[in-house]
């Protein structure tokens, strides 16, 4: 029985702090701890500011005078 315990103790790896491990091993460790977002998109979203100037909105509106400034001849 004591032989089995000695063999088991020989197989255990000594504890090495993460800061002392190589960058490759640290990267493997952190990658294993990182999970998946699944169906969630982690990008922060916010509604557009209605008071802010919106060039695309202005260009898509027809001119109030009924003609475009680009077609002046």
NORHU-V808588 format. One line per field, one symbol per residue. ss: DSSP state (A for helix, B for strand, O for the rest). A space follows every 10 residues. Layout:
BEGIN
ss=???
END
This chain:
BEGIN
ss=OAAAAAAAAA AOOOOOOAAA OOAAAAAAAA AAAOOOOOOO OOOOOOOOOO OOOOAAAAAA OOOOOOOOOO OOO
END
